[in-house]
Amino acid sequence: MDVKNFNNGLRAAACALALIAVAAVTYAQRPHSTAADGPGWTQAAKDQVLDKMTNYILTQAYVPGVDFTKWQTTLKEIKPEVEKAGTEDEFAGILDKAMRDTFKISHIVLLPPDAVKSRVEHKMIGIGIRINIVPEGVYVVSTVPGAPAEKAGIEAGDTIEEADGHHVDGPTYIAGPQGSSVNLKVKKGDGTIKTYKVVREPFDTAQKEELIWVDKDTAVIKIYTFDLSYSQRNVEDLMKQAAPAKNLIVDLRNNGGGAVGYMLHFLSTLLPPGTQIGTFINKKTVDDYVETTKGDREDLKAIADFSQNKLTITYNPVPVFKGHVAVLVNPGSGSASEITAEALKELDNAPVLGRKSAGAVLVSVMGPLPHGFNLQYPISDYISAKGVRLEANGIVPDQEVADVPFVKKGETDPAYTAAEALLNKIASSHGG
């Protein structure tokens, strides 16, 4: 899809192009398919899915400098493993890992039918964690409130090393059918090892945006996602409530991204119309640049400067916030939330606090596949208004602030205290 769609208005943009961090950055545990996936789940069905997804990868996927033709070699190498996969989830897990290892980029993932359905309905079956894949296993970025993992005592900052005796390098062994249990070996944030037996159950993945007042001068707006559960009306109401504040802290920690249109909607409450956020660079943009200028197709900043298709704020749904703004990020902040943080840093002088973000900022679309699968694959890279490439680099905070897994009722998140102090210091240095 062409990035020109974004400048035709936010509502059109919301439907035009998805920027969704699903597996590589944050992953609310998807349902596990079983051997009872149905009589249609045969080798012929696998081949149909593989043929269509390979066509997307070879003909439509695009990231500057990435050779997608390597996929053909990878497919030959993993063929025996794919043929042994007995369930849709095993099949998807094998291909996810193969794509990650081959391309070493974000935003390329195969979603089995149950995961496709869960994304739309905001309900899943599993233990309820959002993860980042690390060499030791899977790092728990956050737990879904009220889901089995949280109830069992698993916390953000934990690392799951084994599931039922298997080393984990993704969600495959953690997933399973409703009512089944999984034994997890977990390294806690303090280095101790604990084991948990967690029963997989349905849970709701939608989290409503919140406004929290630190004191009368400082408000925090917490945006959990820019994906399908993002509520434009709720965000507008919250920003109206926040209008009297001198300071606004935008909490994007563990926000894995979502739709560009929703991201633009939120930014339009903070930046004036006509503000250019950055540039999406697709294959046509690069080809046009090379043909016109004879320049280097790897010079992404020059290509972004050349492109006329800028990601732009077109209108304000509520009056633009007038106070000082700070942004919180961490390794669970990816995709659209990274674009948001960088835009506010560059264009609203907003300091960024927390921990380095994921560096997973590619524009991607969902391609429908046979038998109810979807392939998420990248079609563009992104360069910020000031020429910063976020993919694989992430955002390094202006001030490091550690995550606190759990803030007791009545206490203030230390990150909010740090952000308020920094904003007050900046205001003081500027005389107001």
N, C-alpha and C positions, 0 to 999 in steps of 0.2 A: 504494500500500500504506500501511496506517495505522501511524504510529510507535508505537502501543500495543504492537506486536509486540516492540519492543526490551525492554520490561520483563517479558516472559514468559520470560526466561532467555537466556543468551548463545548457546546452541546454536540455539535457534529464531531468534534475531536474525541469526545468521550466514547463514541462508537467506532471511531476510525482505526485506532491503533492501540494495542495493549502493550504495556511495559511492565511485565509481571515477573517478579522474582519468586519462583515457586520452589525449586528443589535445591539449587546450588547455594542459595543464601539463607532462606528461611523456609521451613517445611512443617506445616501443621500436619501431623502424621496422617497419611491417606489410608483409606480402607484397604484391607488385604484381600486380594482375590484368592479363591480356593480352587481345588481340583474340580469343583462343581461349577466351573465357569460356563459350562454349557457344552452341548455336543458340537456346537459350531467352532469351538476353540481347538483347532487342529493345526497341523503343520501348514496346510493350505491357507488357513486364516492368518497364521504368523507371516507367511510369505506375502500375503496381500498387504498387511500392515507395513512390512519392511519395504516393499516395492514403492508404496506411496510416500513413506517418510524419506526414503532415499531420494526420490524425485524432488521433494521439497529441499533437501539438503544440497543436492547438486545443482539445482536450477534456480532456487530462490534465496537460500541463505546467503548472507553477506556480512563480513566484518573485514575492514581493511587489514591486509597482511595475513589473513587466514586462508589456508588452502583446503577447501571443503572436499576436494577430490580424494583426499586421504581416506574418506569414509569407505570407499570401495575396498581398500586394502584391509581396513579394520573389520568389515563385515566378513571377509574370508577368514580372518583370524578367530573371530568369535562364533563362527557358524556352529561348531559342535556344542558349545555352551548354550546357544540360542535354541538349538533343536531339543536339548534336554529340558528346557524350561517347562514345567508342568502347569503353571498358572499364569494368568495375565500379569500379576504383580511381579513374579520372578522374571518374566520376559521383559517387562518395563525396566526393572532394576538392572538387569544385565546391559541393556542398551543405554540406559542413563550413564552408567559408569564408563562404558565404551566411548560415548560421546564426550564426556568430561576429559577422559584420558587422551583422546585423539586431538581435540581442538583447544583444550585449556582455556575456555571462555565461559562466561555466564549465559543464562537465558537460552539454553538448549536442553530440552527435557521431554521425555515421552510420558504422557499421562494416560493411564489405563481408564476404562469406562467409569469405574466408581469414583476415581479422582476427578474426572470431568464433571460428573454429576454433583459431587461434593462442593466443587468450587462455585457452582451456580447456587446451590441450596445453602451454603455456609455450614453444612453439617458433615461430620466425618466420624469414622469409627477407628479407634486406636487408643493411644495413651495420651495424646495431646501435648506435643512438644514442637517447638520451632528450633531448627538445628543449623549448625554450620559444620561442614565436614572438615575434620582435622586428622593428622596422622595417627593420633591415639585412638580415634573412634569418631563419635559425633559429639560436638560441643553443644550443650543446651543453651540456646540464646534466650529462650523464655518458655514458660509453661502456659498453656491455655487455662485461664481461670475456671475452676470447677471440674477440670478434666482429670482422668485417672492419675496421670503423672504427678500433678500438684497435690492431689489427695494422698498419694503414697509418700510424699516427702521429697521428691526430686525437685531441684531448684535451678534457676538460671545460674550459669557458671559451672555446673556439673559437666563431666565428660563421661558419656556412656561408652565403655570399652568393649563389653561383651553382651550379647543377648542370647540366652539359652546356650551358652558355651561358645558361640560363634563371635569372632572379631567382627565389629560393625564398621562399615565405611559408607553408610547410607541408611535409609529407612527399611531396607528389605527384611532383615531379621526382627526388627522391632514391630513391624506391621503384623496384623493377624485378624481373624474374624471376631465378631462381637461375642463376648463371654469367655473367650480364651485368655490364657495368662501368659506372661513372658517374664523370665527371670533375668534381671539386669545387674551387671557388675558396673558400678559407678564410682568414678574418682571425683570426690567432692572438691569444692573450691579450695579447701585447706590442705588438700593432698591425701586425706584419708580415703580408704576404700570401703564402700558399703554395698550391700546387695538388696535388691528390691524385687518383690513379686507383684507385678502390676496386671490387673485384669483390664482387657481392652473393652471399651464401652463407647457409645455414641457421645459426641460433644458438639457444642455450638462454637463455630470459629469466628462469628461476627462479634466485634467489640466496638461499641459506640464511642465516638469521639467525646472527650471530656474537657471541661474547664475547671481548673483548680486554682484557688487563690492562695498564694504564699502569704501575702499580707495585703493591705488596702492598695498598695502601689504596684504590686507584681502579680500577674496572672500567668498560668501555664495552660497552653492548649496541647492536649495529647492526641496525636493523630496515629492510630494504630495501623492503618493501611490506606493506600490509594486504590485498592482493588474494588470489587463489585459491592462490598458492604459499606463503602464510603457514602456518607449522607451529606449532600450539598446543603439541604435545608438546615440540618443540625449544625453544620460548621458555620453557616451564616448567622444563625441564632447565637452561637457561642462567641463569634467575633463581635457581634453587637454588644454582648454582655461585657466583653473584654475592652471595649473602646475607651472607658475612663482610665484604664491602667496606664501608668508611666512606663512600665516594663512588661514585655510579653516574651515568655520563654516557649519556643516551639519544640516540643518533645517528639522527636522522630526515632528514638531508640527502638530497635526491633521492628521498625516499619520496613518491610521487605519490598515495598513499591506498589505498583498497580497501574491504573490507566492514566495516560498522559492528560486526558481531559480533566480528570479529578485533580491531578497535581496542579494543572493550570488554574482550576477553580480556586484551590486554596491560595496559590500565589497571588491571585487577583484580589484577595482581601488584604494584601500587604504591599503590592507594587502597583503603580499607576498604569493606565492604558498606554500602549505603545512601547512598553519596556520589552526589550529583546533579551530573552533568557539564554539562548544558545542556538546551536545548529545541529541538525541531524544530517549525517553524511552517509548516503547510500551509494550503490555502485554507479547509478546514473550521474550523481553529483560528481563523483571522482572522474568518470569518463568525460563529462562536459568540461571539467577543469583542465584535464590533460589536453584535450583537443583544442581548447581555446587558448591556453597559456603555455602549453608545452612544458608545464611544471612537473614536479615530482609527485606521483600519486600517493606517496607515503607521507607527504607534508600535510597533516590533517589540519593544522592551524591555518595554513594558506588556503586550503580547500574550503574551510569554514568561512574565511573572510570573503572568498569568491562567491559563495553560495548566496542566492537571494531568498532562500527559504528558511527564514528565521522563526524560531519558536517564540511567539509574541503574546503578551497580555493584550486582550482586545477590549475588555470592559471590566467594571467593578460591580459585583453583585451587592456589596455593602460598602460604606465609606472606608477608604484605606486607613489601616491602623496608623496612628500618628506617633506613638511612643517608640521607645528603644526596643530592639528585638535581639534575642540570642537563640541559638539552636543547639539542641542536644542530639548527638549521634553515637553509635557504637557499632561493633562488627555485624550486628543484625540489621543495620540500616543499609538498604540497598536500592538500586534502581531509581525509581521516581523520587524516593526520599533523599537520595544523594543529590539529584538534580536540584531539588528544592533547597537543600542546605547550601549548596554552592551558589545558587542564584541569590539567596538572601545574604550570603557572605560578600559576594561581589557587588551587588546592586543596592543593598540596604545597609551595608557596613555592619552586618550582624556577626558577632563573634561566634565561633563554633566551639562547643565544649564536649567532653566525653572521651570516647576512644575511637580510633581510626575506623572509618566505615568500610563496607564490604568491597568496594571497587567492582560492582556488578552493574554496569550502566550501558546496556545495549538495548536498542529498540527491537522488540520482538512481536511476532504475531502468533496466533493459534491456528494451526492448519488441521482441519478435520481429516481423520483417517478411517479406514474400514473398521467395523466391529466396535465402534464407539470410542476409539482412542483419539487423542489429540497430540500433535507435536507442536511444542513451543520452540520457535527458532528465530535467530536474530536476522534483521534485514538492514540495520543501520548502526553506526556508532554515533557518539554524541560528543560535541565540543562546547564548553561553556562560553558565555559572552566574552570572557577574558582569555580564551584560548586554552583552557584546561581540559585535558582528557581524563575522565574519571575511571573508565574501565581499567581494571587491574591495578589502579593507583589508589583509589579511594580518597577520602577527605581526612587529612591529618588535623586534629583539633588544635585550635589556638591555645586551649588549656586542657590538660589531661585531667579527667575525672573518672574514677572507678565506678563501675556499676554496683549497686547495692541490691542483692537478690530480693530482699523483702523489707519494706518500710512499715514499721509498726503503726497502727492506728494512732492518730494524734501527733505523729512525728513528721518532719519534713524531709523529703528526699534530699540528701546532701548535694546532689547535682543541681537541684533548684536553688539551694542556698548559694552555691558557688556561682551559678549563672547570674543571680540577682546581685551578688557582690561585685562581679565584673562589670555588669551594666551600670551600677551606681558609680563605680570607679571611673568608667568611661565618661559618664554624664558629668561627673565632677570635674574631670580634666578639661571638658569642653565648656564648663561654666553653666551647666544646666542639664 
